[in-house]
Amino acid sequence: MKALALTPGTTNVQLVDRPEPRISAPDQVKLKVLRVGICGTDREQVSGGRADAPPGATELVIGHEMFGQVVETGAAVASVKAGDFGVFMVRRGCGHCLPCNLNRSDMCESGDYSERGIRFRDGYDCEFVVDQASYLVRLPAELAAIGVLTEPMSVAEKAIDTALRIQIGRMPALRDPANWLRGRQTLVAGLGPVGLLASFALRLRGAEVIGMDVVDAGTSRPALLNAIGGVYVDGRQTAAGDIRSRFPPIDLIFEATGRATIEFDLLEALGINGVYALTGIPGGDDSMSIHGGELIRRLVLRNQVMVGSVNESLAHFNMAVEDLGAAKKKWGDAIDRVITHHFPYTEFGNALRNHRADEIKAVLEW
């Protein structure tokens, strides 16, 4: 079969021939890969950035945002059948820390986890994949066109879920903790795929969403935000501190910029008792100077929380599937518009190395 392989630490990525994987255990499932999303991690990898080949190998099959269709199941698999659609999760636990042994490899304490397409395990940019059924998340057929958004949506789900659990835990007198976000002011910084999908999730929970980016108001990202009832703010024209004078106090900030200076500046906008979830990872030497004393005073005196969130659990994948379906029902094809570019896998170079101005999510079609 064909696969897209990278030599880690280089820009050398090419189509190679690999043996087609076969089911070798009763709990395994084989999927035909239909499409794989491209994200910042993939582009960092093909630029010579973070990527680790499987032990003993010199190449890594990249791709971690996958969607496929079941073609075969092991004898012990009852959760899916041939013809079903689904996605495989990304991370695999270390096997020797408590979170991983509780199926929360997203919270691995040892750092010895592996990730398909990123770290020590081949990914999904290939024609077929085999893995354990416990890592498979089934999707209904009606979500087939947007199923590839499940993994990035699950990233947003985990960060929002974490923020909610923090707020509920420290404010136990809330009358209806499950609806804490309803009517709350939220700020989403960075309207790439994860930021926009977070906006969908927040709007589904009844939150007011302000989306901040550095693109013109009439372009695809602000237009999509407006379509679901969000309000766009151009960060080139409105500083983070000015948000406080233009809008009610911000209860939750969802950060997806990956820019350290912006990440800290946004604290100016966070209200009293606010929670700030960070998902963006600054690249390279994104150094800056901060006023540490003022930062600490603000966090303490305003009862504010900053929390980082990476990867996701099975529960968050299931939340993603539920919210993709709910978004489709509520806003029709708005959620489809997150996917802006489709490329045949043979055009991988064009897709990976050229980030178009109007791109939100690009996918490789297998």
C-alpha positions as CSV (number, residue, x, y, z in Angstrom):
1,M,0.0,0.0,0.0
2,K,1.0,3.7,-0.4
3,A,2.0,5.7,2.7
4,L,3.4,9.1,3.3
5,A,6.7,8.8,5.2
6,L,8.9,11.5,6.7
7,T,12.6,11.2,7.7
8,P,12.4,12.9,11.1
9,G,14.6,16.0,11.5
10,T,14.6,16.6,7.8
11,T,12.2,18.0,5.2
12,N,12.3,14.7,3.3
13,V,8.7,13.4,3.0
14,Q,7.7,11.1,0.2
15,L,5.2,8.4,-0.9
16,V,6.5,4.9,-0.1
17,D,5.3,1.4,-0.5
18,R,4.5,-0.4,2.8
19,P,3.0,-3.8,3.5
20,E,-0.7,-3.7,3.9
21,P,-1.4,-4.2,7.7
22,R,-3.3,-7.3,8.7
23,I,-5.4,-8.2,11.8
24,S,-3.2,-10.2,14.1
25,A,-5.3,-10.2,17.3
26,P,-9.0,-10.8,18.1
27,D,-9.5,-7.3,19.5
28,Q,-8.2,-5.4,16.4
29,V,-10.0,-3.5,13.7
30,K,-8.8,-2.7,10.1
31,L,-9.9,0.6,8.5
32,K,-9.6,1.9,5.0
33,V,-8.4,5.4,5.4
34,L,-10.7,7.9,3.6
35,R,-9.1,11.2,4.6
36,V,-6.6,12.7,6.9
37,G,-6.5,16.3,8.1
38,I,-3.5,18.6,8.0
39,C,-2.6,20.7,11.0
40,G,0.2,22.8,12.3
41,T,1.9,19.7,13.7
42,D,2.1,18.1,10.3
43,R,3.6,21.3,8.8
44,E,6.1,21.6,11.6
45,Q,7.1,18.0,11.0
46,V,7.7,18.4,7.3
47,S,9.8,21.6,8.0
48,G,12.2,19.5,10.1
49,G,10.4,19.9,13.5
50,R,9.3,17.5,16.1
51,A,8.8,14.0,14.9
52,D,10.1,10.6,16.2
53,A,10.2,7.4,14.1
54,P,9.2,4.1,15.7
55,P,12.0,2.3,17.5
56,G,14.5,0.8,15.0
57,A,13.0,2.7,12.1
58,T,14.3,5.7,10.2
59,E,11.0,6.9,8.8
60,L,7.7,8.0,10.3
61,V,4.4,7.7,8.6
62,I,2.8,11.0,9.4
63,G,-0.9,12.1,9.9
64,H,-2.9,11.9,13.0
65,E,-6.3,13.5,12.2
66,M,-7.9,10.5,10.4
67,F,-11.3,9.2,9.3
68,G,-11.9,5.8,7.8
69,Q,-14.3,2.9,7.2
70,V,-14.2,-0.5,8.8
71,V,-13.2,-3.3,6.4
72,E,-12.5,-6.1,8.8
73,T,-12.7,-6.9,12.5
74,G,-11.1,-9.4,14.8
75,A,-13.2,-12.2,16.3
76,A,-13.7,-10.5,19.7
77,V,-14.8,-7.2,18.3
78,A,-18.5,-6.5,18.7
79,S,-18.6,-2.6,18.9
80,V,-18.3,-2.1,15.1
81,K,-18.7,-4.1,11.9
82,A,-17.6,-3.8,8.3
83,G,-19.0,-0.7,6.7
84,D,-19.1,1.4,9.8
85,F,-17.3,4.7,9.9
86,G,-14.8,5.7,12.6
87,V,-11.6,7.4,13.7
88,F,-8.7,6.0,15.7
89,M,-7.4,8.0,18.6
90,V,-3.8,9.4,18.5
91,R,-2.1,8.7,21.8
92,R,-1.1,5.4,23.4
93,G,-0.3,5.2,27.1
94,C,3.0,4.4,28.7
95,G,1.6,1.4,30.6
96,H,3.2,2.2,33.9
97,C,1.6,5.4,35.3
98,L,-1.8,5.7,37.0
99,P,-3.5,7.9,34.4
100,C,-2.5,5.7,31.5
101,N,-3.6,2.6,33.4
102,L,-7.0,4.3,33.9
103,N,-7.3,5.0,30.1
104,R,-6.3,8.6,30.5
105,S,-3.1,8.6,28.4
106,D,-3.7,12.3,27.7
107,M,-2.7,12.9,31.3
108,C,0.4,10.6,31.2
109,E,2.7,11.3,34.1
110,S,5.8,9.6,32.9
111,G,6.1,11.2,29.5
112,D,6.7,7.7,27.9
113,Y,3.6,7.8,25.8
114,S,3.6,7.4,22.1
115,E,1.4,9.1,19.4
116,R,0.5,7.8,16.0
117,G,2.0,10.0,13.3
118,I,4.0,12.1,15.8
119,R,6.0,10.1,18.3
120,F,7.3,6.5,18.0
121,R,4.3,5.1,16.1
122,D,3.4,5.4,12.4
123,G,0.4,7.5,11.6
124,Y,-2.6,7.4,9.4
125,D,-1.5,8.9,6.0
126,C,-1.7,5.6,4.3
127,E,-4.3,3.4,2.6
128,F,-5.1,1.0,5.5
129,V,-4.5,1.0,9.3
130,V,-5.0,-1.7,12.0
131,D,-5.3,-1.0,15.7
132,Q,-7.2,-2.2,18.8
133,A,-10.9,-1.6,18.9
134,S,-10.5,0.2,22.2
135,Y,-8.9,3.1,20.3
136,L,-11.7,3.3,17.7
137,V,-14.5,5.9,18.0
138,R,-17.5,5.1,15.8
139,L,-19.2,7.8,13.8
140,P,-22.7,7.8,12.3
141,A,-22.8,7.7,8.5
142,E,-24.5,11.2,8.4
143,L,-21.2,12.7,9.7
144,A,-19.0,11.0,7.1
145,A,-18.3,14.3,5.3
146,I,-17.0,16.0,8.5
147,G,-15.7,13.0,10.4
148,V,-12.1,14.0,9.9
149,L,-12.8,17.0,12.2
150,T,-13.3,14.6,15.2
151,E,-9.7,14.8,16.4
152,P,-9.3,18.6,16.4
153,M,-12.8,18.9,17.9
154,S,-11.8,16.6,20.7
155,V,-8.9,18.9,21.5
156,A,-11.3,21.7,22.0
157,E,-13.7,19.5,24.0
158,K,-10.9,18.6,26.5
159,A,-9.9,22.2,27.1
160,I,-13.5,23.3,27.6
161,D,-14.3,20.3,29.8
162,T,-11.2,21.0,31.9
163,A,-12.2,24.6,32.3
164,L,-15.7,23.7,33.3
165,R,-14.6,21.1,35.9
166,I,-12.3,23.7,37.4
167,Q,-15.1,26.2,37.7
168,I,-17.6,23.7,39.1
169,G,-15.0,22.4,41.6
170,R,-14.3,25.8,43.0
171,M,-17.8,27.2,42.9
172,P,-19.9,24.3,44.3
173,A,-22.9,26.5,45.0
174,L,-23.7,26.9,41.4
175,R,-27.4,26.2,40.9
176,D,-26.9,24.3,37.6
177,P,-23.2,23.4,37.1
178,A,-23.9,21.6,33.8
179,N,-25.1,24.9,32.3
180,W,-22.4,27.2,33.7
181,L,-21.5,28.4,30.3
182,R,-25.0,29.5,29.3
183,G,-25.0,33.3,28.8
184,R,-21.4,33.6,29.8
185,Q,-18.9,35.7,27.9
186,T,-16.2,33.7,26.3
187,L,-13.2,34.8,24.1
188,V,-11.7,32.5,21.5
189,A,-8.3,33.7,20.4
190,G,-7.1,32.2,17.1
191,L,-9.8,31.2,14.6
192,G,-8.0,28.3,13.1
193,P,-9.7,24.9,13.0
194,V,-9.4,24.3,16.8
195,G,-10.5,27.8,17.7
196,L,-13.5,27.7,15.4
197,L,-14.5,24.2,16.5
198,A,-14.2,25.5,20.1
199,S,-16.5,28.3,19.1
200,F,-19.1,25.7,17.8
201,A,-18.8,23.8,21.1
202,L,-19.2,26.9,23.2
203,R,-22.2,28.2,21.3
204,L,-23.8,24.8,21.6
205,R,-23.5,25.3,25.4
206,G,-25.2,28.7,25.3
207,A,-22.1,30.8,25.6
208,E,-21.6,34.2,24.0
209,V,-18.5,33.9,21.8
210,I,-16.1,36.7,20.9
211,G,-13.6,35.4,18.3
212,M,-10.3,37.2,17.9
213,D,-7.8,36.8,15.0
214,V,-5.7,38.9,12.6
215,V,-7.7,38.5,9.4
216,D,-10.1,40.8,7.6
217,A,-13.6,40.7,8.8
218,G,-15.1,39.6,5.5
219,T,-12.9,36.5,5.1
220,S,-13.9,32.9,5.7
221,R,-13.1,32.5,9.4
222,P,-14.9,35.6,10.7
223,A,-17.8,34.8,8.4
224,L,-18.1,31.3,9.8
225,L,-18.0,32.6,13.3
226,N,-20.7,35.1,12.5
227,A,-22.9,32.4,11.0
228,I,-23.1,30.6,14.4
229,G,-23.8,33.8,16.3
230,G,-20.3,34.8,17.3
231,V,-18.8,38.3,17.2
232,Y,-15.5,38.9,15.5
233,V,-12.7,41.2,16.8
234,D,-9.7,42.0,14.7
235,G,-6.7,41.8,16.9
236,R,-4.8,44.2,14.7
237,Q,-7.3,46.9,15.6
238,T,-8.3,45.9,19.2
239,A,-5.8,45.2,21.9
240,A,-6.6,42.5,24.5
241,G,-6.9,45.1,27.2
242,D,-9.5,47.0,25.1
243,I,-11.8,43.9,25.2
244,R,-12.6,44.8,28.8
245,S,-14.0,48.2,27.7
246,R,-16.0,46.9,24.8
247,F,-17.6,43.8,26.2
248,P,-18.9,42.4,29.6
249,P,-16.3,40.6,31.7
250,I,-14.8,37.5,30.1
251,D,-15.6,34.4,32.0
252,L,-13.6,32.0,29.9
253,I,-10.7,32.5,27.4
254,F,-10.0,29.7,25.0
255,E,-6.5,30.3,23.5
256,A,-5.5,28.7,20.2
257,T,-2.9,31.1,18.8
258,G,0.4,29.5,19.8
259,R,1.9,32.9,20.2
260,A,3.4,33.5,23.7
261,T,3.1,37.3,23.6
262,I,-0.6,37.1,22.7
263,E,-1.2,34.4,25.3
264,F,0.0,36.6,28.1
265,D,-1.5,39.8,26.7
266,L,-5.0,38.1,26.7
267,L,-4.9,38.0,30.5
268,E,-5.8,41.7,30.4
269,A,-9.3,40.6,29.1
270,L,-10.0,37.9,31.7
271,G,-12.6,38.8,34.3
272,I,-12.9,38.1,38.0
273,N,-13.1,34.4,38.7
274,G,-12.3,33.7,35.1
275,V,-10.6,30.6,33.7
276,Y,-8.1,30.6,30.9
277,A,-7.5,27.4,28.8
278,L,-4.4,27.3,26.7
279,T,-4.1,24.9,23.7
280,G,-1.6,26.7,21.5
281,I,2.0,25.6,21.5
282,P,4.6,28.4,20.7
283,G,7.2,27.3,18.2
284,G,10.9,28.0,18.2
285,D,12.3,30.6,20.5
286,D,9.2,32.6,21.2
287,S,10.7,34.6,24.1
288,M,9.3,37.6,25.8
289,S,9.5,39.8,28.9
290,I,6.6,39.9,31.3
291,H,5.9,41.8,34.5
292,G,5.8,38.8,36.9
293,G,4.6,40.7,39.9
294,E,1.6,42.2,38.1
295,L,0.8,38.9,36.5
296,I,0.7,37.1,39.9
297,R,-1.2,39.9,41.5
298,R,-3.9,39.7,38.8
299,L,-4.2,35.9,39.1
300,V,-4.5,36.0,42.9
301,L,-6.6,39.1,43.5
302,R,-9.0,38.2,40.7
303,N,-9.3,34.5,41.5
304,Q,-8.2,33.6,38.0
305,V,-7.0,30.3,36.7
306,M,-4.7,29.5,33.8
307,V,-4.6,25.8,32.6
308,G,-2.8,24.1,29.8
309,S,-4.6,21.3,27.8
310,V,-3.1,18.9,25.4
311,N,-4.3,15.7,23.6
312,E,-7.7,14.2,24.7
313,S,-9.3,11.1,26.2
314,L,-11.9,8.7,24.8
315,A,-14.6,10.7,26.5
316,H,-13.5,13.8,24.7
317,F,-13.6,12.0,21.3
318,N,-17.2,11.0,22.1
319,M,-18.0,14.5,23.1
320,A,-16.6,15.6,19.7
321,V,-18.8,13.2,17.8
322,E,-21.9,14.4,19.7
323,D,-21.1,18.1,19.2
324,L,-20.4,17.6,15.5
325,G,-23.8,16.1,15.1
326,A,-25.4,18.8,17.2
327,A,-23.7,21.5,15.2
328,K,-24.8,19.9,11.9
329,K,-28.4,19.8,13.2
330,K,-28.4,23.4,14.5
331,W,-26.4,25.2,11.8
332,G,-26.6,23.0,8.8
333,D,-23.6,23.1,6.5
334,A,-21.8,25.7,8.6
335,I,-19.7,23.0,10.3
336,D,-18.9,21.6,6.8
337,R,-17.3,25.0,6.0
338,V,-14.5,24.3,8.4
339,I,-13.0,22.0,5.8
340,T,-12.0,24.4,3.0
341,H,-9.5,22.4,0.9
342,H,-9.4,18.8,-0.4
343,F,-6.3,17.3,-2.0
344,P,-5.7,13.9,-3.4
345,Y,-2.9,12.2,-1.4
346,T,-0.6,12.4,-4.4
347,E,-0.6,16.2,-4.0
348,F,0.8,16.0,-0.5
349,G,3.6,18.4,-1.1
350,N,1.3,21.1,-2.3
351,A,-1.1,20.5,0.6
352,L,1.6,20.4,3.3
353,R,3.9,23.2,2.3
354,N,1.4,25.8,1.0
355,H,-0.9,27.3,3.6
356,R,-3.4,29.4,1.7
357,A,-4.8,32.6,3.0
358,D,-8.4,31.3,2.9
359,E,-7.6,27.9,4.4
360,I,-9.2,26.7,7.6
361,K,-8.8,23.0,7.4
362,A,-7.1,21.1,4.5
363,V,-7.4,17.4,4.1
364,L,-5.7,14.7,2.1
365,E,-8.1,12.3,0.4
366,W,-7.0,8.7,0.4
